[in-house]
Protein backbone atom coordinates (compact mmCIF):
# COMPACT_ATOMS: atom_id res chain seq x y z
CA UNK A 1 0.00 0.00 0.00
CA UNK A 2 1.22 3.50 -0.85
CA UNK A 3 -0.58 6.46 0.68
CA UNK A 4 0.30 9.91 -0.66
CA UNK A 5 -0.09 11.64 2.68
CA UNK A 6 1.95 11.82 5.82
CA UNK A 7 0.68 9.37 8.39
CA UNK A 8 1.18 10.02 12.05
CA UNK A 9 1.03 7.18 14.48
CA UNK A 10 -1.36 7.14 17.34
CA UNK A 11 -3.68 8.81 19.77
CA UNK A 12 -3.67 8.27 23.52
CA UNK A 13 -6.34 9.02 26.10
CA UNK A 14 -6.53 8.36 29.84
CA UNK A 15 -9.24 8.99 32.40
CA UNK A 16 -9.59 8.79 36.18
CA UNK A 17 -13.06 9.64 37.54
CA UNK A 18 -15.34 9.00 40.49
CA UNK A 19 -17.93 7.10 38.43
CA UNK A 20 -17.65 3.72 36.68
CA UNK A 21 -17.95 4.98 33.10
CA UNK A 22 -14.23 5.21 32.32
CA UNK A 23 -14.32 2.66 29.48
CA UNK A 24 -17.35 4.25 27.82
CA UNK A 25 -15.88 7.75 27.96
CA UNK A 26 -12.56 6.46 26.64
CA UNK A 27 -14.38 4.91 23.70
CA UNK A 28 -15.99 8.27 22.95
CA UNK A 29 -12.60 9.95 23.09
CA UNK A 30 -11.08 7.41 20.70
CA UNK A 31 -13.80 8.11 18.14
CA UNK A 32 -12.96 11.84 18.37
CA UNK A 33 -9.24 11.07 18.00
CA UNK A 34 -9.79 8.65 15.13
CA UNK A 35 -7.93 10.94 12.69
CA UNK A 36 -4.65 10.10 14.45
CA UNK A 37 -4.85 6.38 13.68
CA UNK A 38 -7.34 4.18 11.86
CA UNK A 39 -5.76 0.72 11.89
CA UNK A 40 -6.44 -0.48 15.44
CA UNK A 41 -8.05 0.58 18.69
CA UNK A 42 -7.87 -0.60 22.30
CA UNK A 43 -8.90 0.17 25.87
CA UNK A 44 -7.44 -1.04 29.18
CA UNK A 45 -9.19 -0.65 32.54
CA UNK A 46 -8.03 -1.14 36.13
CA UNK A 47 -10.39 -2.57 38.75
CA UNK A 48 -9.45 -4.06 42.12
CA UNK A 49 -5.71 -4.39 41.41
CA UNK A 50 -6.43 -6.08 38.09
CA UNK A 51 -6.06 -4.76 34.54
CA UNK A 52 -8.26 -5.96 31.71
CA UNK A 53 -8.02 -4.89 28.10
CA UNK A 54 -9.76 -5.29 24.76
CA UNK A 55 -8.18 -4.37 21.41
CA UNK A 56 -8.57 -5.27 17.76
CA UNK A 57 -7.71 -4.09 14.27
CA UNK A 58 -10.19 -1.56 12.94
CA UNK A 59 -11.79 1.77 13.72
CA UNK A 60 -12.89 2.41 17.29
CA UNK A 61 -16.56 2.14 16.33
CA UNK A 62 -15.94 -1.24 14.68
CA UNK A 63 -13.81 -2.62 17.51
CA UNK A 64 -16.08 -1.44 20.33
CA UNK A 65 -19.53 -2.50 19.23
CA UNK A 66 -22.46 -2.10 21.59
CA UNK A 67 -22.07 -5.72 22.63
CA UNK A 68 -18.35 -5.29 23.36
CA UNK A 69 -18.87 -2.05 25.28
CA UNK A 70 -21.56 -3.70 27.39
CA UNK A 71 -18.98 -6.28 28.52
CA UNK A 72 -16.31 -3.75 29.48
CA UNK A 73 -15.57 -3.59 33.22
CA UNK A 74 -17.30 -0.87 35.21
CA UNK A 75 -14.16 1.05 35.98
CA UNK A 76 -13.09 4.39 37.39
CA UNK A 77 -9.85 4.46 35.43
CA UNK A 78 -8.87 3.56 31.86
CA UNK A 79 -6.48 4.32 29.04
CA UNK A 80 -7.14 4.02 25.31
CA UNK A 81 -5.20 4.05 22.08
CA UNK A 82 -5.73 4.43 18.32
CA UNK A 83 -2.91 3.32 16.04
CA UNK A 84 -1.85 3.20 12.46
CA UNK A 85 0.53 0.44 11.46
CA UNK A 86 3.97 0.96 9.96
CA UNK A 87 6.02 -1.58 8.06
CA UNK A 88 6.86 -4.55 10.27
CA UNK A 89 4.49 -3.34 13.00
CA UNK A 90 1.15 -4.75 11.86
CA UNK A 91 0.98 -7.81 14.13
CA UNK A 92 -1.85 -8.18 16.61
CA UNK A 93 0.84 -7.98 19.31
CA UNK A 94 1.60 -4.38 18.35
CA UNK A 95 -1.95 -3.17 19.05
CA UNK A 96 -2.07 -1.00 22.14
CA UNK A 97 -2.50 -0.80 25.07
CA UNK A 98 -0.06 -3.62 25.86
CA UNK A 99 -0.48 -5.30 29.27
CA UNK A 100 2.48 -6.83 31.12
CA UNK A 101 2.08 -8.81 34.33
CA UNK A 102 4.84 -9.37 36.87
CA UNK A 103 5.00 -10.90 40.32
CA UNK A 104 4.22 -7.69 42.19
CA UNK A 105 1.86 -5.95 39.81
CA UNK A 106 0.60 -5.27 36.31
CA UNK A 107 0.70 -2.32 33.92
CA UNK A 108 -0.91 -1.32 30.63
CA UNK A 109 1.13 0.88 28.28
CA UNK A 110 0.05 3.13 25.41
CA UNK A 111 2.19 5.69 23.64
CA UNK A 112 2.36 7.94 20.60
CA UNK A 113 5.65 8.50 18.82
CA UNK A 114 8.79 6.51 18.23
CA UNK A 115 11.56 5.39 20.56
CA UNK A 116 14.79 5.65 18.60
CA UNK A 117 17.13 3.75 20.93
CA UNK A 118 15.21 0.47 21.04
CA UNK A 119 18.39 -1.51 20.46
CA UNK A 120 19.76 -0.27 23.78
CA UNK A 121 16.48 -1.16 25.51
CA UNK A 122 16.57 -4.66 24.02
CA UNK A 123 20.18 -5.13 25.08
CA UNK A 124 19.32 -4.29 28.69
CA UNK A 125 16.27 -6.56 28.61
CA UNK A 126 18.33 -9.41 27.19
CA UNK A 127 20.87 -8.99 29.98
CA UNK A 128 18.06 -9.16 32.55
CA UNK A 129 16.58 -12.32 31.02
CA UNK A 130 13.28 -10.66 30.18
CA UNK A 131 11.00 -12.40 27.68
CA UNK A 132 9.39 -9.97 25.24
CA UNK A 133 8.21 -9.77 21.63
CA UNK A 134 11.13 -8.49 19.58
CA UNK A 135 8.85 -7.42 16.69
CA UNK A 136 6.73 -5.14 18.89
CA UNK A 137 8.16 -1.76 19.87
CA UNK A 138 5.49 -1.19 22.48
CA UNK A 139 6.12 -4.61 24.05
CA UNK A 140 9.82 -3.77 24.31
CA UNK A 141 8.94 -0.45 25.95
CA UNK A 142 6.45 -2.04 28.34
CA UNK A 143 8.93 -4.67 29.53
CA UNK A 144 11.59 -1.98 29.92
CA UNK A 145 9.20 -0.06 32.16
CA UNK A 146 8.42 -3.20 34.15
CA UNK A 147 12.11 -3.92 34.63
CA UNK A 148 12.63 -0.54 36.31
CA UNK A 149 9.37 -0.69 38.27
CA UNK A 150 10.55 -3.96 39.79
CA UNK A 151 13.99 -2.51 40.49
CA UNK A 152 12.58 0.60 42.18
CA UNK A 153 9.68 -1.29 43.84
CA UNK A 154 7.40 1.63 42.94
CA UNK A 155 5.34 2.38 39.83
CA UNK A 156 6.11 6.08 39.52
CA UNK A 157 9.77 5.84 40.49
CA UNK A 158 10.24 2.97 38.07
CA UNK A 159 8.65 4.88 35.19
CA UNK A 160 10.84 7.90 35.93
CA UNK A 161 13.99 5.79 35.90
CA UNK A 162 12.97 4.13 32.63
CA UNK A 163 11.96 7.23 30.67
CA UNK A 164 15.22 8.97 31.57
CA UNK A 165 16.87 6.43 29.29
CA UNK A 166 14.49 6.82 26.34
CA UNK A 167 15.38 8.73 23.20
CA UNK A 168 13.02 9.90 20.49
CA UNK A 169 9.46 11.18 20.57
CA UNK A 170 6.77 9.96 22.92
CA UNK A 171 3.60 10.87 24.73
CA UNK A 172 3.32 7.96 27.14
CA UNK A 173 0.50 6.67 29.35
CA UNK A 174 1.02 3.92 31.92
CA UNK A 175 -2.01 2.45 33.69
CA UNK A 176 -1.02 0.75 36.94
CA UNK A 177 -2.89 -2.01 38.71
CA UNK A 178 -3.29 0.22 41.77
CA UNK A 179 -5.41 2.63 39.71
CA UNK A 180 -2.78 5.25 38.94
CA UNK A 181 -2.26 6.74 35.49
CA UNK A 182 1.26 7.99 34.83
CA UNK A 183 1.62 10.35 31.86
CA UNK A 184 4.96 11.50 30.43
CA UNK A 185 5.78 13.79 27.52
CA UNK A 186 9.22 13.60 25.92
CA UNK A 187 11.68 16.42 26.75
CA UNK A 188 11.29 18.04 23.31
CA UNK A 189 7.48 18.02 23.40
CA UNK A 190 7.51 16.45 19.95
CA UNK A 191 4.09 14.82 20.34
CA UNK A 192 1.14 16.66 21.91
CA UNK A 193 -0.38 15.78 25.28
CA UNK A 194 -2.80 17.80 27.40
CA UNK A 195 -4.92 17.67 30.56
CA UNK A 196 -8.60 18.24 31.30
CA UNK A 197 -10.89 18.07 34.30
CA UNK A 198 -14.48 18.37 35.47
CA UNK A 199 -16.32 17.67 38.70
CA UNK A 200 -15.92 13.91 38.19
CA UNK A 201 -12.17 13.72 37.63
CA UNK A 202 -9.21 14.18 35.28
CA UNK A 203 -8.39 13.18 31.70
CA UNK A 204 -5.20 13.25 29.64
CA UNK A 205 -5.36 13.30 25.87
CA UNK A 206 -3.33 13.66 22.68
CA UNK A 207 -5.54 16.59 21.68
CA UNK A 208 -7.87 19.03 23.41
CA UNK A 209 -10.72 18.22 21.00
CA UNK A 210 -11.27 14.92 22.85
CA UNK A 211 -11.29 16.75 26.18
CA UNK A 212 -13.98 19.12 24.88
CA UNK A 213 -15.96 16.33 23.25
CA UNK A 214 -16.06 14.26 26.44
CA UNK A 215 -17.37 17.29 28.39
CA UNK A 216 -14.22 18.01 30.35
CA UNK A 217 -12.55 21.39 30.64
CA UNK A 218 -9.10 21.92 29.19
CA UNK A 219 -6.52 22.70 31.90
CA UNK A 220 -3.19 22.92 30.12
CA UNK A 221 -0.70 21.10 27.95
CA UNK A 222 1.66 18.65 29.60
CA UNK A 223 5.04 20.35 29.53
CA UNK A 224 7.96 18.82 27.66
CA UNK A 225 9.79 16.45 29.99
CA UNK A 226 6.96 16.48 32.55
CA UNK A 227 5.48 13.54 34.43
CA UNK A 228 1.88 13.68 35.67
CA UNK A 229 0.54 11.10 38.13
CA UNK A 230 -3.25 10.79 38.43
CA UNK A 231 -5.12 8.80 41.08
CA UNK A 232 -8.74 8.74 42.24
CA UNK A 233 -9.74 11.52 39.86
CA UNK A 234 -7.02 13.92 40.99
CA UNK A 235 -3.56 14.96 39.87
CA UNK A 236 -1.33 13.85 42.76
CA UNK A 237 2.07 14.70 41.27
CA UNK A 238 3.38 16.91 38.46
CA UNK A 239 7.03 17.68 37.92
CA UNK A 240 9.68 18.06 35.22
CA UNK A 241 11.92 15.00 35.12
CA UNK A 242 13.52 15.24 31.65
CA UNK A 243 15.72 18.05 30.38
CA UNK A 244 14.92 19.63 27.03
CA UNK A 245 17.38 18.71 24.32
CA UNK A 246 16.59 19.95 20.80
CA UNK A 247 13.72 20.51 18.42
CA UNK A 248 10.15 20.91 19.69
CA UNK A 249 6.65 19.95 18.64
CA UNK A 250 6.21 18.56 15.13
CA UNK A 251 5.08 21.40 12.85
CA UNK A 252 2.77 19.02 10.99
CA UNK A 253 0.44 18.97 14.00
CA UNK A 254 -0.66 22.41 12.79
CA UNK A 255 -0.43 21.74 9.07
CA UNK A 256 -2.13 18.36 8.90
CA UNK A 257 -2.21 15.92 11.85
CA UNK A 258 -4.41 17.59 14.46
CA UNK A 259 -8.10 18.41 14.28
CA UNK A 260 -8.81 22.10 13.66
CA UNK A 261 -10.84 22.35 16.89
CA UNK A 262 -7.78 21.47 19.00
CA UNK A 263 -5.48 23.91 20.75
CA UNK A 264 -1.92 22.63 21.10
CA UNK A 265 0.74 24.37 23.18
CA UNK A 266 -1.11 27.66 23.15
CA UNK A 267 -1.91 27.79 19.44
CA UNK A 268 -5.30 27.09 17.86
CA UNK A 269 -4.89 24.62 15.00
CA UNK A 270 -7.70 26.40 13.14
CA UNK A 271 -6.00 29.78 13.46
CA UNK A 272 -2.67 28.37 12.34
CA UNK A 273 -4.18 26.86 9.18
CA UNK A 274 -6.19 30.01 8.46
CA UNK A 275 -2.99 32.05 8.78
CA UNK A 276 -1.18 29.65 6.46
CA UNK A 277 -3.79 30.38 3.81
CA UNK A 278 -3.50 34.14 4.25
CA UNK A 279 0.26 34.03 3.88
CA UNK A 280 -0.05 31.73 0.85
CA UNK A 281 -2.22 34.42 -0.78
CA UNK A 282 0.46 37.03 -0.06
CA UNK A 283 3.29 34.90 -1.35
CA UNK A 284 1.55 33.29 -4.35
CA UNK A 285 -1.24 35.54 -5.67
CA UNK A 286 -3.09 34.57 -8.83
CA UNK A 287 -6.05 35.80 -10.88
CA UNK A 288 -8.81 33.20 -10.46
CA UNK A 289 -12.57 32.78 -10.09
CA UNK A 290 -12.75 30.76 -6.88
CA UNK A 291 -10.76 29.15 -4.07
CA UNK A 292 -11.39 25.49 -3.20
CA UNK A 293 -9.84 23.55 -0.32
CA UNK A 294 -9.11 19.83 -0.56
CA UNK A 295 -11.12 18.19 2.25
CA UNK A 296 -10.41 18.09 5.06
CA UNK A 297 -7.06 19.65 5.94
CA UNK A 298 -7.02 22.16 3.10
CA UNK A 299 -10.30 23.81 4.09
CA UNK A 300 -9.11 26.26 6.75
CA UNK A 301 -6.15 27.39 4.65
CA UNK A 302 -8.56 27.91 1.75
CA UNK A 303 -10.64 30.19 3.97
CA UNK A 304 -7.56 32.24 4.79
CA UNK A 305 -6.47 32.42 1.15
CA UNK A 306 -9.94 33.58 0.11
CA UNK A 307 -10.14 36.21 2.84
CA UNK A 308 -6.75 37.67 1.99
CA UNK A 309 -7.08 37.52 -1.80
CA UNK A 310 -10.73 38.52 -2.09
CA UNK A 311 -11.36 35.54 -4.39
CA UNK A 312 -14.67 33.83 -3.47
CA UNK A 313 -14.50 30.59 -1.50
CA UNK A 314 -16.46 27.63 -2.90
CA UNK A 315 -17.09 24.05 -1.80
CA UNK A 316 -16.07 22.63 -5.12
CA UNK A 317 -14.96 19.21 -3.87
CA UNK A 318 -16.94 16.72 -1.80
CA UNK A 319 -15.30 14.09 0.37
CA UNK A 320 -16.94 10.70 0.85
CA UNK A 321 -16.55 10.07 4.58
CA UNK A 322 -17.57 6.42 4.37
CA UNK A 323 -14.64 5.14 2.34
CA UNK A 324 -11.83 3.16 3.92
CA UNK A 325 -8.13 3.30 3.21
CA UNK A 326 -6.86 4.26 -0.24
CA UNK A 327 -4.64 2.14 -2.46
CA UNK A 328 -2.56 3.11 -5.44
CA UNK A 329 -3.61 0.89 -8.32
CA UNK A 330 -1.48 -0.18 -11.29
CA UNK A 331 -3.42 1.56 -14.09
CA UNK A 332 -4.32 5.23 -14.51
CA UNK A 333 -8.04 4.49 -14.72
CA UNK A 334 -7.88 2.56 -11.46
CA UNK A 335 -5.91 5.34 -9.76
CA UNK A 336 -8.47 7.93 -10.88
CA UNK A 337 -11.22 5.67 -9.56
CA UNK A 338 -9.50 5.30 -6.16
CA UNK A 339 -9.22 9.07 -5.75
CA UNK A 340 -12.79 9.64 -6.90
CA UNK A 341 -14.10 7.23 -4.28
CA UNK A 342 -12.96 9.73 -1.69
CA UNK A 343 -12.96 13.10 -3.47
CA UNK A 344 -15.36 14.19 -6.17
CA UNK A 345 -15.63 17.61 -7.87
CA UNK A 346 -19.02 19.31 -8.02
CA UNK A 347 -19.20 19.94 -11.75
CA UNK A 348 -21.99 22.50 -11.47
CA UNK A 349 -19.71 24.69 -9.34
CA UNK A 350 -16.29 24.21 -10.90
CA UNK A 351 -17.01 23.87 -14.63
CA UNK A 352 -15.52 26.68 -16.77
CA UNK A 353 -13.83 28.23 -13.71
CA UNK A 354 -10.25 29.13 -12.85
CA UNK A 355 -9.59 27.57 -9.46
CA UNK A 356 -7.04 28.08 -6.69
CA UNK A 357 -6.79 24.61 -5.17
CA UNK A 358 -5.47 24.56 -1.58
CA UNK A 359 -3.98 21.43 -0.02
CA UNK A 360 -1.73 20.86 2.97
CA UNK A 361 1.25 19.08 1.40
CA UNK A 362 2.67 17.00 -1.42
CA UNK A 363 4.51 13.78 -0.63
CA UNK A 364 4.89 11.71 -3.77
CA UNK A 365 2.60 13.79 -5.94
CA UNK A 366 0.15 11.04 -6.86
CA UNK A 367 -2.90 12.46 -5.07
CA UNK A 368 -2.25 15.98 -6.36
CA UNK A 369 -1.84 14.67 -9.91
CA UNK A 370 -5.07 12.72 -9.77
CA UNK A 371 -6.96 15.59 -8.14
CA UNK A 372 -5.89 18.04 -10.83
CA UNK A 373 -6.87 15.53 -13.51
CA UNK A 374 -10.33 15.05 -11.98
CA UNK A 375 -10.91 18.81 -11.89
CA UNK A 376 -9.81 19.26 -15.48
CA UNK A 377 -12.09 16.38 -16.52
CA UNK A 378 -14.94 18.18 -14.72
CA UNK A 379 -14.43 21.20 -16.98
CA UNK A 380 -12.17 23.38 -14.85
CA UNK A 381 -10.28 25.82 -17.08
CA UNK A 382 -7.24 26.37 -14.82
CA UNK A 383 -6.01 24.75 -11.61
CA UNK A 384 -3.54 26.79 -9.54
CA UNK A 385 -2.26 24.50 -6.79
CA UNK A 386 -1.16 26.07 -3.49
CA UNK A 387 0.35 24.12 -0.58
CA UNK A 388 0.27 25.22 3.07
CA UNK A 389 3.59 23.53 3.81
CA UNK A 390 6.98 24.07 2.17
CA UNK A 391 8.42 21.30 -0.03
CA UNK A 392 10.00 18.68 2.20
CA UNK A 393 13.03 16.60 1.49
CA UNK A 394 13.85 14.53 4.56
CA UNK A 395 12.46 11.43 6.23
CA UNK A 396 11.42 11.42 9.87
CA UNK A 397 12.29 8.76 12.44
CA UNK A 398 10.08 10.19 15.19
CA UNK A 399 6.92 8.36 14.13
CA UNK A 400 5.87 10.16 10.94
CA UNK A 401 5.67 7.72 8.04
CA UNK A 402 7.25 9.47 5.06
CA UNK A 403 9.16 6.57 3.56
CA UNK A 404 12.41 6.64 1.62
CA UNK A 405 13.62 10.12 0.65
CA UNK A 406 13.92 9.04 -2.98
CA UNK A 407 10.11 8.76 -3.04
CA UNK A 408 9.63 12.42 -2.14
CA UNK A 409 8.78 14.32 -5.31
CA UNK A 410 10.61 17.45 -4.16
CA UNK A 411 13.84 15.44 -4.05
CA UNK A 412 13.50 14.32 -7.65
CA UNK A 413 12.14 17.36 -9.46
CA UNK A 414 12.44 21.11 -9.75
CA UNK A 415 9.41 23.30 -9.10
CA UNK A 416 8.63 23.49 -12.81
CA UNK A 417 9.07 19.75 -13.23
CA UNK A 418 6.68 19.14 -10.34
CA UNK A 419 4.11 21.51 -11.85
CA UNK A 420 4.23 19.70 -15.18
CA UNK A 421 4.10 16.28 -13.53
CA UNK A 422 1.05 17.24 -11.47
CA UNK A 423 -0.61 19.01 -14.39
CA UNK A 424 -1.34 22.26 -12.54
CA UNK A 425 -1.33 25.60 -14.34
CA UNK A 426 0.77 27.04 -11.53
CA UNK A 427 2.27 25.70 -8.32
CA UNK A 428 3.20 27.48 -5.10
CA UNK A 429 4.39 26.31 -1.67
CA UNK A 430 4.35 28.50 1.41
CA UNK A 431 7.83 29.71 2.32
CA UNK A 432 9.63 28.49 5.40
CA UNK A 433 9.49 32.00 6.89
CA UNK A 434 5.78 32.19 6.06
CA UNK A 435 5.21 28.90 7.87
CA UNK A 436 6.94 30.23 10.98
CA UNK A 437 4.90 33.45 10.89
CA UNK A 438 1.62 31.55 10.60
CA UNK A 439 2.43 29.42 13.67
CA UNK A 440 4.20 31.99 15.82
CA UNK A 441 1.57 31.76 18.59
CA UNK A 442 2.90 28.38 19.73
CA UNK A 443 4.72 28.49 23.08
CA UNK A 444 7.18 25.78 22.00
CA UNK A 445 9.74 25.74 19.20
CA UNK A 446 9.04 23.44 16.25
CA UNK A 447 10.75 20.47 14.73
CA UNK A 448 10.94 21.14 10.99
CA UNK A 449 13.65 18.68 10.00
CA UNK A 450 11.49 17.30 7.18
CA UNK A 451 11.87 20.69 5.47
CA UNK A 452 15.35 21.81 6.44
CA UNK A 453 17.16 18.90 8.04
CA UNK A 454 17.52 21.19 11.07
CA UNK A 455 15.34 22.65 13.77
CA UNK A 456 13.97 26.21 13.59
N, C-alpha and C positions, 0 to 999 in steps of 0.2 A: 504494500500500500504506500502511495506517495500522496501526502497532503500538502498543498501549496499555501500553507499558513504556519506560523509559529504555533507550537503546541506547548503549553505550560503544564507541568505535572502537579496536580493535586490541590484539594481544598481540605482544610481541617476545621473541626468545630468541637467544642467541649462545653459541657453544662453541668452546673452543680446548683440544685434548687431544693426547696423545702417541700415539694410535692413529688409524686411518683410518675411524672410524665416526661422524664428526661429522654427516653428513647423516642417518643413521639415528636418532641420538639426538635431533637437532633435530626430526625428524618425530614422535617420541614425545612431545617437549615440546609441540609444537603441538596434538596430540590432547588433552593435559591442559589446555591453555590455550584450548580451543575455545570456552568460554563467553564469551570476550572478543571474538569475531568469527567469524561463520559464513558469510560471503559469499565469501571467497577465502582462499587459502593459498599460501605460496611459501617456497622455500629457496634461498639462494645459498652457494656454496662457493668457496674459494680454494685453488688448487693450482698450484705452479710459476709464480708471478707472473700467473696467469690467474684470472678469476672466471667461473664458470658459474652459471646459475640456471634454476629451473623453477618456474612459478607458473600457477595457473588459478583460475577461479571454482569455488567449492564447498568442502565441508568438507575438512579435512586428509586424512581417510581416503579420500575420493573422488578428491582430486587426486593423492595419492601412493599409487597402487596398488602391488601387489607388483612388477609389471613396471616401473613408473616408478622405484621405489626401487632396483631392481636396476641401473638405468642411471645412478644418481647417482654422481658422482666419488668415489673413495676419498680422503677429505679429512680433514685434521686440524683444520680450522677451518670454521665455517659460521655463518650467521645465518638466522633464520626469522621468519615473520610471518603472523598471522591478521588478517583485516580484515572489518569490515562497511561497506557502502557507504552514503554519504549522498547527498542530492540533488545531481546534477551530477558525482558522483565514482564512477560505476559503469562507466567504460570499462575495457577490459583494460589500458590504460596506467597505471591508478591502482593496480593490484595490486602489492603489495610482496613482496620487495625490488625496488627499481629499480636497475639497473646503468648507470653512465655511464662511458664510455671517453674518455680524453684522451691526448695525445701521450706523456706521461710516466708513465701509470699507469691504474688502473681502480678504481672503488669500487662497492660495493653498499650501499644505504641502506634502512633500515627504521625507522619510528618510530610511536609511539603518542601521540595528542594532536591539537593543532591550532595551527598557526602563525598568529597573528592579524595580522602585518604583511607578508603576502605581496605586497601591492602595492609596498612598498618593495623587497623582494627582486627582483621582476620589473623594476622600474625600473632597478636596478643591473645586472641581467643584460642588459637591452635596451641599456644604455649600453656594455656590454662586447662586444656582438655575439653573445652566446650564443644557441644554437638549442635551445629546450626546448618541452615541451608545456604550453601555457597552461591547459589544462583539468585538469591533474594537479598537485595540491599537492606530492606527494612528488617529482615530476620537477623542479619549481621548486626545492625544497629541495636535491635532489641536485646540480643544476647550480650552485646557490649555494655549496655545499660545495666543488665542483670548482674554481670560480673562485678561491676563497681558498687551496685546496691548491696550485694552480698559482702563485699569487702568492707564497706562502710557501716553495714548493719543498720541502714537508714535509707528510706526511699529518696528523700530530697538530697541528702548529702551524696548519695551514690550517683544521682543524675548530674549533680554539679561536677563531680569528679570526672564523669564520663564526657560531658559536653565540652569541658576544657580541652579535651584532646581531639575534638572534631574539627575538620576543615571543610570549607565549602559553604553552601547555602542551606539553611533549614529553619522552618518554623515547626517546632516539635511539641507534641502533646503526649504525656505519659499518664495513663489512668492506673492508679494503684489500688490494690485489693482493699486497702483501708478506707477507700472513698476519696482520696486526694486526687486532684488533677494538677500536674506539674507542666507548665508551659514555658518554653524557652525560645527566644528568637536569636538567630546568629548575630555575631558582633558587628557585621556590616549592615544588618537590617535588609538583606537582599530580598527576602520574601516577606509579604505583609502578615501582620498578626495584630489583633485588637481586642479590646475588652468591652463588655457591656454588663448592665445590671438592671434589675427591677426589684419590686418588693419580694419576689420569690427567691432570688439568688443571682448568680453570676454566670456569664458565658464568655467564651473566648473563641474568636473566629478569624478565618483568613481575611474576610472582608466585612465592612460595617453593614453592607446591604442585608446580610443574614441576621445581624443583630436587630436591625430595624424590622425586618420581616417577621421575626419571632417575638416581637413586641417587647424587646428590651431596649434600654437606653444606652447609647454609645458613651463610654467613659473616656477612653484614650487608646492610642496605639501602644502596644508593648514596645519598649525601647530596645534598640539594638543591644544585644548582649545581656538582656534582662531575663531573670527567672521569676515567674509568678506561681505561687502555690495557692490552690483553692481548696477549701474543705467546708462542708456543711453550708454551702451557699454564700461563703464569704472568702475574700482574699485574705489569707493569713500571713503571707510573706511576699515581698516584692523587693528585689535588689539586683543591681548590676553585678554580674559574675564574669563576664567576658569583655575583654578590651577590644575596642574598635581597631580594625586593621586597615583595610582599604575599601574602595568602592562605596556602595550604598545600595539603595533599593533599585531593582531592575526597572529601567525607564519604560519597558513595554507594559508594565502594569497600567500606565496612563494611556499608552497608545492603543493597546489591544486587549490585554488579559482581563482586567477587572471590569466589573459592571459599572455603567455610568452613574448609578445611584450610590456608589461607594465613595467614602472619603478615606484616603490613605495618607498617613503621615502629614496631616494638615492640609492636603490638597484635594479638592473635589475632582473626581475623575471626569465628570461631565464638563466642568469648567476648563480643565486641561485640554480636552479634545476640542471644545469650542474654540479655545485660543489657538490651537494648532491650525484650525481651519481659517481663522482670521489672518494668521501670519502667512499661511499658504497663499491667500488672496493677495497679500502685499508682495510676496516674493515671486509669484507666478500668475500675474493677471492675464486674462484672455477675454476676447469678445465672444460672448455666447448667449444662448437663449434661456438656459436653465442650468441649475446645479442639482445633481443627484448623488446621494450617498449610497455606497454599497452596504446593504444590511449585514450585520447590525453595527459593526464598529466604525463604519464610515459616516454614520448619520449625524453625529454631533459635530464632527469636523465640517460636514457639508453645511450645517446650519451656520457655523462661523464664517465659512467662505462666502455664503450667500449674503450674510449681514454686512460683511466688509466690502464686498464687490458690488452690491446692489443688484446682482443677478438673481431672479426669482428661484426659490427652492421648490423642487417638485419631487413627489414620491414616484419616480419613474421605474423603480425596480421592486418587485415583490419577492420576499423570501418565504419559501415553504418551510414551516417550522416543524413539520412532521416527518422529515426525511432524516435517515440515519447518516452514517459516516460516508464520506465521498471517496471514490476510487478513481484513479487515472487509468483509462481504458486504452487499448492499443490503437484504435482507429480514431480519426478526427470526428467522425459522426458520433461515435460512442462517447468521446470526451465532451462534445457539445451537449449531448443528452444528459451526462452526469451533472454538468453545471446547471442545466436548465431544470433539473429536478429540484434544485435548491433555490435558484435565482431566475426570475423570469421578467423581462421588460414588459411594461404596459404600453403596447403599441400606440394606443390612442393618445397617450401623453407625449411619447418621445419621437414619434414619426415626424420627419422633416425638420428636426430641431438640431441645434448645435449644443452639445452637452458638456459641462464640466463634471467629470466623474471622479468622486472622492473615495479613496480607499485608504486603509491604514498602512499597508506595507506591500512589498513585492518580495517573494522568496525565490522561487524558481521561474516565475513568470507565466505559469500555465493557466492559473485562474484568471489573471488579468487579460491574457490573450483570448481566452474563451469568452470572457465577459464583453470585451470590445467587439468580438465577432458577433455575439448575440445582438448587441445594440445596433450594429450596422445592418444585420439581417432584418431588424425590426424597422428599418427605415431612417435611422439616425444619420444626419448629414455629416457631423463631425463629433469625435469623441476626444476630449482633452483630459487626459488622466493626470490626477494630482494625488500625491501620497503624503500622509501626515507623519511619516517617519523618513529619515534620510536613507539613502542606499546603505545596506549593510554587507559586510565582507567577511565577518569572522564567526566561527562557531562558538557555542557557549557550553561549558561543562558544568553549569550550575543548575541544570534541570530544564532548560529550554531546548526543545528538540528542533535544531536547525539542520542537522545532517552535515555531510562533508562540504567543505568550503567550495569545492569545485562545482557543486550543484547550485550555488548562489549565482543568480543571473548577473548581478553587479560585478562579480569577479571575472566574468567571461566576456562582457560586452561594454562598450562605451554607451553613453547616454543615447546617442543617435541610433546605435545598433539595437539597444533595448526598445526604443520607440518603434522602430521598424518591425522588430520581432513581435511586439505586442499588437501592432496595428493601429496604435493611437495616432491622432493628428498632431498632438503635442504631448510632452511628458514633463512633469515637474515634481521633484521631491523637496520637502521642507529642508532648509539648511540646518546644520548642527546648531548654530547660534539661535536660529528660530525655534528649534526644539527646546533649548534651554530656557528661552524667554517664555514660552508657553507654559512651562512647568515650574516656574520659579517660585511658586507658592509652597512647594514641598519643603518640609523642615529638615529633610535628609539630603545628602548628596545622591547622585545617581550612578549606577553602573551602566556604562554605554560602550562596553568593549566590543559589542557586535558591530558598532559603527566605526570606532576609532582604534580598537585594540588597546585602548587605555581608558582610565576613568576620567570623568569631567574634572 
